[in-house]
Amino acid sequence: MVILAVLRVATPVQISVAILAVVLAATHVVIHVQILAVTLVQRLAAHLEAPILVVQAVARAVEHLHVGPVALSPVRHATDPGD
């Protein structure tokens, strides 16, 4: 109701400026949310980087282990015992 009353007395220029102001404010909020999201992801990645490197190193070490005739690696080579 209030919006309709304002639209009746407002000029087209005033309406255009109001719409532009709303769009700019929304864009401003979206940009800040994106910046916060990127910062959060960067901080999270910094905290997780060391544990991920440890897990990757252990995975590479385990990948080359052999238990009996079967390799733990998902890729079996023609030279593996038992082929």
PDB file as gemmi writes it, atoms N, CA and C in Angstrom:
CRYST1    1.000    1.000    1.000  90.00  90.00  90.00 P 1                      
ATOM      1  N   MET A   1       0.823  -1.181   0.000  1.00  0.00           N  
ATOM      2  CA  MET A   1       0.000   0.000   0.000  1.00  0.00           C  
ATOM      3  C   MET A   1       0.871   1.251   0.000  1.00  0.00           C  
ATOM      4  N   VAL A   2       1.889   1.278   0.837  1.00  0.00           N  
ATOM      5  CA  VAL A   2       2.762   2.447   0.903  1.00  0.00           C  
ATOM      6  C   VAL A   2       3.510   2.601  -0.414  1.00  0.00           C  
ATOM      7  N   ILE A   3       3.944   1.483  -0.976  1.00  0.00           N  
ATOM      8  CA  ILE A   3       4.683   1.531  -2.238  1.00  0.00           C  
ATOM      9  C   ILE A   3       3.804   2.094  -3.351  1.00  0.00           C  
ATOM     10  N   LEU A   4       2.546   1.689  -3.384  1.00  0.00           N  
ATOM     11  CA  LEU A   4       1.630   2.217  -4.403  1.00  0.00           C  
ATOM     12  C   LEU A   4       1.412   3.713  -4.228  1.00  0.00           C  
ATOM     13  N   ALA A   5       1.298   4.177  -2.991  1.00  0.00           N  
ATOM     14  CA  ALA A   5       1.121   5.608  -2.738  1.00  0.00           C  
ATOM     15  C   ALA A   5       2.343   6.391  -3.185  1.00  0.00           C  
ATOM     16  N   VAL A   6       3.523   5.849  -2.926  1.00  0.00           N  
ATOM     17  CA  VAL A   6       4.757   6.522  -3.346  1.00  0.00           C  
ATOM     18  C   VAL A   6       4.855   6.530  -4.865  1.00  0.00           C  
ATOM     19  N   LEU A   7       4.487   5.438  -5.505  1.00  0.00           N  
ATOM     20  CA  LEU A   7       4.565   5.373  -6.960  1.00  0.00           C  
ATOM     21  C   LEU A   7       3.624   6.383  -7.635  1.00  0.00           C  
ATOM     22  N   ARG A   8       2.518   6.710  -6.976  1.00  0.00           N  
ATOM     23  CA  ARG A   8       1.569   7.672  -7.558  1.00  0.00           C  
ATOM     24  C   ARG A   8       2.136   9.078  -7.580  1.00  0.00           C  
ATOM     25  N   VAL A   9       2.935   9.431  -6.574  1.00  0.00           N  
ATOM     26  CA  VAL A   9       3.442  10.804  -6.489  1.00  0.00           C  
ATOM     27  C   VAL A   9       4.872  10.941  -6.999  1.00  0.00           C  
ATOM     28  N   ALA A  10       5.578   9.841  -7.168  1.00  0.00           N  
ATOM     29  CA  ALA A  10       6.965   9.894  -7.599  1.00  0.00           C  
ATOM     30  C   ALA A  10       7.052  10.070  -9.110  1.00  0.00           C  
ATOM     31  N   THR A  11       8.093  10.780  -9.523  1.00  0.00           N  
ATOM     32  CA  THR A  11       8.324  10.943 -10.956  1.00  0.00           C  
ATOM     33  C   THR A  11       9.050   9.711 -11.478  1.00  0.00           C  
ATOM     34  N   PRO A  12       9.024   9.498 -12.787  1.00  0.00           N  
ATOM     35  CA  PRO A  12       9.766   8.352 -13.343  1.00  0.00           C  
ATOM     36  C   PRO A  12      11.261   8.383 -13.012  1.00  0.00           C  
ATOM     37  N   VAL A  13      11.842   9.552 -12.939  1.00  0.00           N  
ATOM     38  CA  VAL A  13      13.268   9.659 -12.591  1.00  0.00           C  
ATOM     39  C   VAL A  13      13.492   9.206 -11.154  1.00  0.00           C  
ATOM     40  N   GLN A  14      12.623   9.621 -10.252  1.00  0.00           N  
ATOM     41  CA  GLN A  14      12.758   9.203  -8.858  1.00  0.00           C  
ATOM     42  C   GLN A  14      12.594   7.684  -8.714  1.00  0.00           C  
ATOM     43  N   ILE A  15      11.678   7.122  -9.452  1.00  0.00           N  
ATOM     44  CA  ILE A  15      11.470   5.671  -9.416  1.00  0.00           C  
ATOM     45  C   ILE A  15      12.708   4.951  -9.959  1.00  0.00           C  
ATOM     46  N   SER A  16      13.264   5.473 -11.057  1.00  0.00           N  
ATOM     47  CA  SER A  16      14.465   4.859 -11.642  1.00  0.00           C  
ATOM     48  C   SER A  16      15.639   4.927 -10.677  1.00  0.00           C  
ATOM     49  N   VAL A  17      15.809   6.073 -10.012  1.00  0.00           N  
ATOM     50  CA  VAL A  17      16.899   6.222  -9.054  1.00  0.00           C  
ATOM     51  C   VAL A  17      16.704   5.273  -7.871  1.00  0.00           C  
ATOM     52  N   ALA A  18      15.473   5.124  -7.413  1.00  0.00           N  
ATOM     53  CA  ALA A  18      15.201   4.208  -6.303  1.00  0.00           C  
ATOM     54  C   ALA A  18      15.505   2.766  -6.691  1.00  0.00           C  
ATOM     55  N   ILE A  19      15.108   2.380  -7.897  1.00  0.00           N  
ATOM     56  CA  ILE A  19      15.397   1.014  -8.368  1.00  0.00           C  
ATOM     57  C   ILE A  19      16.897   0.803  -8.486  1.00  0.00           C  
ATOM     58  N   LEU A  20      17.610   1.777  -9.024  1.00  0.00           N  
ATOM     59  CA  LEU A  20      19.063   1.687  -9.146  1.00  0.00           C  
ATOM     60  C   LEU A  20      19.719   1.557  -7.772  1.00  0.00           C  
ATOM     61  N   ALA A  21      19.226   2.319  -6.806  1.00  0.00           N  
ATOM     62  CA  ALA A  21      19.781   2.251  -5.451  1.00  0.00           C  
ATOM     63  C   ALA A  21      19.578   0.863  -4.844  1.00  0.00           C  
ATOM     64  N   VAL A  22      18.424   0.280  -5.058  1.00  0.00           N  
ATOM     65  CA  VAL A  22      18.160  -1.065  -4.535  1.00  0.00           C  
ATOM     66  C   VAL A  22      19.077  -2.093  -5.203  1.00  0.00           C  
ATOM     67  N   VAL A  23      19.244  -1.971  -6.511  1.00  0.00           N  
ATOM     68  CA  VAL A  23      20.112  -2.902  -7.236  1.00  0.00           C  
ATOM     69  C   VAL A  23      21.555  -2.772  -6.774  1.00  0.00           C  
ATOM     70  N   LEU A  24      22.026  -1.535  -6.609  1.00  0.00           N  
ATOM     71  CA  LEU A  24      23.409  -1.331  -6.145  1.00  0.00           C  
ATOM     72  C   LEU A  24      23.607  -1.860  -4.726  1.00  0.00           C  
ATOM     73  N   ALA A  25      22.622  -1.653  -3.864  1.00  0.00           N  
ATOM     74  CA  ALA A  25      22.727  -2.165  -2.500  1.00  0.00           C  
ATOM     75  C   ALA A  25      22.770  -3.691  -2.498  1.00  0.00           C  
ATOM     76  N   ALA A  26      21.942  -4.313  -3.311  1.00  0.00           N  
ATOM     77  CA  ALA A  26      21.937  -5.776  -3.390  1.00  0.00           C  
ATOM     78  C   ALA A  26      23.264  -6.292  -3.939  1.00  0.00           C  
ATOM     79  N   THR A  27      23.802  -5.618  -4.947  1.00  0.00           N  
ATOM     80  CA  THR A  27      25.098  -6.007  -5.519  1.00  0.00           C  
ATOM     81  C   THR A  27      26.196  -5.873  -4.474  1.00  0.00           C  
ATOM     82  N   HIS A  28      26.142  -4.800  -3.696  1.00  0.00           N  
ATOM     83  CA  HIS A  28      27.126  -4.570  -2.643  1.00  0.00           C  
ATOM     84  C   HIS A  28      27.103  -5.713  -1.624  1.00  0.00           C  
ATOM     85  N   VAL A  29      25.916  -6.136  -1.237  1.00  0.00           N  
ATOM     86  CA  VAL A  29      25.779  -7.236  -0.278  1.00  0.00           C  
ATOM     87  C   VAL A  29      26.311  -8.531  -0.872  1.00  0.00           C  
ATOM     88  N   VAL A  30      25.994  -8.801  -2.128  1.00  0.00           N  
ATOM     89  CA  VAL A  30      26.454 -10.031  -2.779  1.00  0.00           C  
ATOM     90  C   VAL A  30      27.981 -10.048  -2.855  1.00  0.00           C  
ATOM     91  N   ILE A  31      28.584  -8.916  -3.184  1.00  0.00           N  
ATOM     92  CA  ILE A  31      30.048  -8.856  -3.270  1.00  0.00           C  
ATOM     93  C   ILE A  31      30.671  -9.139  -1.905  1.00  0.00           C  
ATOM     94  N   HIS A  32      30.113  -8.561  -0.847  1.00  0.00           N  
ATOM     95  CA  HIS A  32      30.661  -8.811   0.485  1.00  0.00           C  
ATOM     96  C   HIS A  32      30.495 -10.263   0.901  1.00  0.00           C  
ATOM     97  N   VAL A  33      29.391 -10.871   0.560  1.00  0.00           N  
ATOM     98  CA  VAL A  33      29.191 -12.292   0.880  1.00  0.00           C  
ATOM     99  C   VAL A  33      30.208 -13.146   0.124  1.00  0.00           C  
ATOM    100  N   GLN A  34      30.478 -12.808  -1.131  1.00  0.00           N  
ATOM    101  CA  GLN A  34      31.470 -13.554  -1.910  1.00  0.00           C  
ATOM    102  C   GLN A  34      32.861 -13.400  -1.301  1.00  0.00           C  
ATOM    103  N   ILE A  35      33.212 -12.194  -0.883  1.00  0.00           N  
ATOM    104  CA  ILE A  35      34.527 -11.966  -0.267  1.00  0.00           C  
ATOM    105  C   ILE A  35      34.649 -12.776   1.021  1.00  0.00           C  
ATOM    106  N   LEU A  36      33.598 -12.775   1.831  1.00  0.00           N  
ATOM    107  CA  LEU A  36      33.631 -13.552   3.071  1.00  0.00           C  
ATOM    108  C   LEU A  36      33.749 -15.047   2.784  1.00  0.00           C  
ATOM    109  N   ALA A  37      33.053 -15.518   1.755  1.00  0.00           N  
ATOM    110  CA  ALA A  37      33.120 -16.943   1.408  1.00  0.00           C  
ATOM    111  C   ALA A  37      34.523 -17.327   0.956  1.00  0.00           C  
ATOM    112  N   VAL A  38      35.137 -16.496   0.132  1.00  0.00           N  
ATOM    113  CA  VAL A  38      36.500 -16.788  -0.341  1.00  0.00           C  
ATOM    114  C   VAL A  38      37.479 -16.789   0.828  1.00  0.00           C  
ATOM    115  N   THR A  39      37.342 -15.818   1.720  1.00  0.00           N  
ATOM    116  CA  THR A  39      38.223 -15.759   2.888  1.00  0.00           C  
ATOM    117  C   THR A  39      38.061 -16.994   3.758  1.00  0.00           C  
ATOM    118  N   LEU A  40      36.820 -17.412   3.962  1.00  0.00           N  
ATOM    119  CA  LEU A  40      36.560 -18.600   4.774  1.00  0.00           C  
ATOM    120  C   LEU A  40      37.175 -19.840   4.133  1.00  0.00           C  
ATOM    121  N   VAL A  41      37.018 -19.993   2.834  1.00  0.00           N  
ATOM    122  CA  VAL A  41      37.573 -21.154   2.140  1.00  0.00           C  
ATOM    123  C   VAL A  41      39.096 -21.133   2.199  1.00  0.00           C  
ATOM    124  N   GLN A  42      39.705 -19.964   2.044  1.00  0.00           N  
ATOM    125  CA  GLN A  42      41.168 -19.875   2.113  1.00  0.00           C  
ATOM    126  C   GLN A  42      41.677 -20.256   3.502  1.00  0.00           C  
ATOM    127  N   ARG A  43      41.005 -19.775   4.534  1.00  0.00           N  
ATOM    128  CA  ARG A  43      41.425 -20.120   5.899  1.00  0.00           C  
ATOM    129  C   ARG A  43      41.230 -21.601   6.178  1.00  0.00           C  
ATOM    130  N   LEU A  44      40.124 -22.143   5.715  1.00  0.00           N  
ATOM    131  CA  LEU A  44      39.869 -23.564   5.901  1.00  0.00           C  
ATOM    132  C   LEU A  44      40.915 -24.397   5.171  1.00  0.00           C  
ATOM    133  N   ALA A  45      41.242 -23.990   3.955  1.00  0.00           N  
ATOM    134  CA  ALA A  45      42.254 -24.719   3.180  1.00  0.00           C  
ATOM    135  C   ALA A  45      43.610 -24.655   3.864  1.00  0.00           C  
ATOM    136  N   ALA A  46      43.942 -23.524   4.462  1.00  0.00           N  
ATOM    137  CA  ALA A  46      45.227 -23.398   5.161  1.00  0.00           C  
ATOM    138  C   ALA A  46      45.288 -24.341   6.359  1.00  0.00           C  
ATOM    139  N   HIS A  47      44.171 -24.502   7.054  1.00  0.00           N  
ATOM    140  CA  HIS A  47      44.148 -25.403   8.204  1.00  0.00           C  
ATOM    141  C   HIS A  47      44.166 -26.869   7.778  1.00  0.00           C  
ATOM    142  N   LEU A  48      43.603 -27.161   6.619  1.00  0.00           N  
ATOM    143  CA  LEU A  48      43.514 -28.550   6.180  1.00  0.00           C  
ATOM    144  C   LEU A  48      44.698 -28.997   5.340  1.00  0.00           C  
ATOM    145  N   GLU A  49      45.521 -28.047   4.898  1.00  0.00           N  
ATOM    146  CA  GLU A  49      46.595 -28.402   3.967  1.00  0.00           C  
ATOM    147  C   GLU A  49      47.576 -29.403   4.567  1.00  0.00           C  
ATOM    148  N   ALA A  50      48.039 -29.167   5.780  1.00  0.00           N  
ATOM    149  CA  ALA A  50      49.014 -30.071   6.394  1.00  0.00           C  
ATOM    150  C   ALA A  50      48.434 -31.473   6.591  1.00  0.00           C  
ATOM    151  N   PRO A  51      47.242 -31.623   7.176  1.00  0.00           N  
ATOM    152  CA  PRO A  51      46.696 -32.988   7.316  1.00  0.00           C  
ATOM    153  C   PRO A  51      46.491 -33.682   5.968  1.00  0.00           C  
ATOM    154  N   ILE A  52      46.099 -32.938   4.957  1.00  0.00           N  
ATOM    155  CA  ILE A  52      45.898 -33.543   3.638  1.00  0.00           C  
ATOM    156  C   ILE A  52      47.227 -34.045   3.087  1.00  0.00           C  
ATOM    157  N   LEU A  53      48.293 -33.257   3.282  1.00  0.00           N  
ATOM    158  CA  LEU A  53      49.601 -33.689   2.801  1.00  0.00           C  
ATOM    159  C   LEU A  53      50.051 -34.962   3.508  1.00  0.00           C  
ATOM    160  N   VAL A  54      49.767 -35.063   4.801  1.00  0.00           N  
ATOM    161  CA  VAL A  54      50.131 -36.275   5.551  1.00  0.00           C  
ATOM    162  C   VAL A  54      49.347 -37.464   5.018  1.00  0.00           C  
ATOM    163  N   VAL A  55      48.053 -37.290   4.809  1.00  0.00           N  
ATOM    164  CA  VAL A  55      47.223 -38.382   4.300  1.00  0.00           C  
ATOM    165  C   VAL A  55      47.696 -38.811   2.920  1.00  0.00           C  
ATOM    166  N   GLN A  56      48.050 -37.848   2.069  1.00  0.00           N  
ATOM    167  CA  GLN A  56      48.535 -38.187   0.735  1.00  0.00           C  
ATOM    168  C   GLN A  56      49.857 -38.950   0.810  1.00  0.00           C  
ATOM    169  N   ALA A  57      50.745 -38.541   1.716  1.00  0.00           N  
ATOM    170  CA  ALA A  57      52.029 -39.239   1.861  1.00  0.00           C  
ATOM    171  C   ALA A  57      51.815 -40.672   2.339  1.00  0.00           C  
ATOM    172  N   VAL A  58      50.915 -40.848   3.302  1.00  0.00           N  
ATOM    173  CA  VAL A  58      50.619 -42.204   3.793  1.00  0.00           C  
ATOM    174  C   VAL A  58      49.981 -43.028   2.686  1.00  0.00           C  
ATOM    175  N   ALA A  59      49.092 -42.434   1.929  1.00  0.00           N  
ATOM    176  CA  ALA A  59      48.439 -43.168   0.838  1.00  0.00           C  
ATOM    177  C   ALA A  59      49.462 -43.606  -0.204  1.00  0.00           C  
ATOM    178  N   ARG A  60      50.417 -42.730  -0.528  1.00  0.00           N  
ATOM    179  CA  ARG A  60      51.460 -43.112  -1.497  1.00  0.00           C  
ATOM    180  C   ARG A  60      52.318 -44.249  -0.943  1.00  0.00           C  
ATOM    181  N   ALA A  61      52.626 -44.188   0.358  1.00  0.00           N  
ATOM    182  CA  ALA A  61      53.448 -45.249   0.965  1.00  0.00           C  
ATOM    183  C   ALA A  61      52.691 -46.571   0.974  1.00  0.00           C  
ATOM    184  N   VAL A  62      51.418 -46.541   1.327  1.00  0.00           N  
ATOM    185  CA  VAL A  62      50.622 -47.769   1.390  1.00  0.00           C  
ATOM    186  C   VAL A  62      50.403 -48.330  -0.001  1.00  0.00           C  
ATOM    187  N   GLU A  63      50.318 -47.441  -0.985  1.00  0.00           N  
ATOM    188  CA  GLU A  63      50.070 -47.877  -2.362  1.00  0.00           C  
ATOM    189  C   GLU A  63      51.170 -48.818  -2.859  1.00  0.00           C  
ATOM    190  N   HIS A  64      52.371 -48.662  -2.335  1.00  0.00           N  
ATOM    191  CA  HIS A  64      53.491 -49.472  -2.818  1.00  0.00           C  
ATOM    192  C   HIS A  64      53.740 -50.720  -1.966  1.00  0.00           C  
ATOM    193  N   LEU A  65      52.952 -50.887  -0.924  1.00  0.00           N  
ATOM    194  CA  LEU A  65      53.115 -52.082  -0.088  1.00  0.00           C  
ATOM    195  C   LEU A  65      52.542 -53.302  -0.800  1.00  0.00           C  
ATOM    196  N   HIS A  66      53.152 -54.418  -0.557  1.00  0.00           N  
ATOM    197  CA  HIS A  66      52.640 -55.675  -1.086  1.00  0.00           C  
ATOM    198  C   HIS A  66      52.375 -56.600   0.089  1.00  0.00           C  
ATOM    199  N   VAL A  67      51.220 -57.232   0.053  1.00  0.00           N  
ATOM    200  CA  VAL A  67      50.888 -58.213   1.088  1.00  0.00           C  
ATOM    201  C   VAL A  67      50.702 -59.533   0.369  1.00  0.00           C  
ATOM    202  N   GLY A  68      51.673 -60.393   0.541  1.00  0.00           N  
ATOM    203  CA  GLY A  68      51.612 -61.665  -0.163  1.00  0.00           C  
ATOM    204  C   GLY A  68      51.649 -61.429  -1.664  1.00  0.00           C  
ATOM    205  N   PRO A  69      50.867 -62.190  -2.417  1.00  0.00           N  
ATOM    206  CA  PRO A  69      50.907 -62.052  -3.862  1.00  0.00           C  
ATOM    207  C   PRO A  69      50.046 -60.902  -4.398  1.00  0.00           C  
ATOM    208  N   VAL A  70      49.329 -60.209  -3.517  1.00  0.00           N  
ATOM    209  CA  VAL A  70      48.395 -59.179  -3.990  1.00  0.00           C  
ATOM    210  C   VAL A  70      48.883 -57.804  -3.560  1.00  0.00           C  
ATOM    211  N   ALA A  71      48.966 -56.885  -4.499  1.00  0.00           N  
ATOM    212  CA  ALA A  71      49.353 -55.520  -4.175  1.00  0.00           C  
ATOM    213  C   ALA A  71      48.141 -54.770  -3.634  1.00  0.00           C  
ATOM    214  N   LEU A  72      48.367 -53.859  -2.688  1.00  0.00           N  
ATOM    215  CA  LEU A  72      47.278 -53.042  -2.165  1.00  0.00           C  
ATOM    216  C   LEU A  72      46.882 -51.952  -3.151  1.00  0.00           C  
ATOM    217  N   SER A  73      47.764 -51.693  -4.101  1.00  0.00           N  
ATOM    218  CA  SER A  73      47.463 -50.686  -5.105  1.00  0.00           C  
ATOM    219  C   SER A  73      46.293 -51.165  -5.956  1.00  0.00           C  
ATOM    220  N   PRO A  74      45.383 -50.258  -6.314  1.00  0.00           N  
ATOM    221  CA  PRO A  74      44.254 -50.689  -7.141  1.00  0.00           C  
ATOM    222  C   PRO A  74      44.672 -51.086  -8.553  1.00  0.00           C  
ATOM    223  N   VAL A  75      45.866 -50.677  -8.966  1.00  0.00           N  
ATOM    224  CA  VAL A  75      46.348 -51.021 -10.307  1.00  0.00           C  
ATOM    225  C   VAL A  75      47.292 -52.208 -10.162  1.00  0.00           C  
ATOM    226  N   ARG A  76      46.973 -53.307 -10.821  1.00  0.00           N  
ATOM    227  CA  ARG A  76      47.853 -54.473 -10.783  1.00  0.00           C  
ATOM    228  C   ARG A  76      48.694 -54.483 -12.042  1.00  0.00           C  
ATOM    229  N   HIS A  77      49.940 -54.764 -11.885  1.00  0.00           N  
ATOM    230  CA  HIS A  77      50.868 -54.775 -13.005  1.00  0.00           C  
ATOM    231  C   HIS A  77      51.112 -56.208 -13.458  1.00  0.00           C  
ATOM    232  N   ALA A  78      51.542 -56.358 -14.683  1.00  0.00           N  
ATOM    233  CA  ALA A  78      51.795 -57.691 -15.236  1.00  0.00           C  
ATOM    234  C   ALA A  78      52.929 -58.390 -14.497  1.00  0.00           C  
ATOM    235  N   THR A  79      53.791 -57.627 -13.832  1.00  0.00           N  
ATOM    236  CA  THR A  79      54.929 -58.230 -13.136  1.00  0.00           C  
ATOM    237  C   THR A  79      54.590 -58.617 -11.697  1.00  0.00           C  
ATOM    238  N   ASP A  80      53.349 -58.324 -11.235  1.00  0.00           N  
ATOM    239  CA  ASP A  80      52.967 -58.683  -9.874  1.00  0.00           C  
ATOM    240  C   ASP A  80      52.929 -60.203  -9.735  1.00  0.00           C  
ATOM    241  N   PRO A  81      53.385 -60.731  -8.591  1.00  0.00           N  
ATOM    242  CA  PRO A  81      53.294 -62.181  -8.373  1.00  0.00           C  
ATOM    243  C   PRO A  81      51.833 -62.625  -8.377  1.00  0.00           C  
ATOM    244  N   GLY A  82      51.577 -63.758  -8.878  1.00  0.00           N  
ATOM    245  CA  GLY A  82      50.233 -64.296  -8.892  1.00  0.00           C  
ATOM    246  C   GLY A  82      49.486 -64.047 -10.189  1.00  0.00           C  
ATOM    247  N   ASP A  83      50.104 -63.346 -11.111  1.00  0.00           N  
ATOM    248  CA  ASP A  83      49.439 -63.110 -12.408  1.00  0.00           C  
ATOM    249  C   ASP A  83      49.611 -64.287 -13.320  1.00  0.00           C  
TER     250      ASP A  83                                                      
END                                                                             
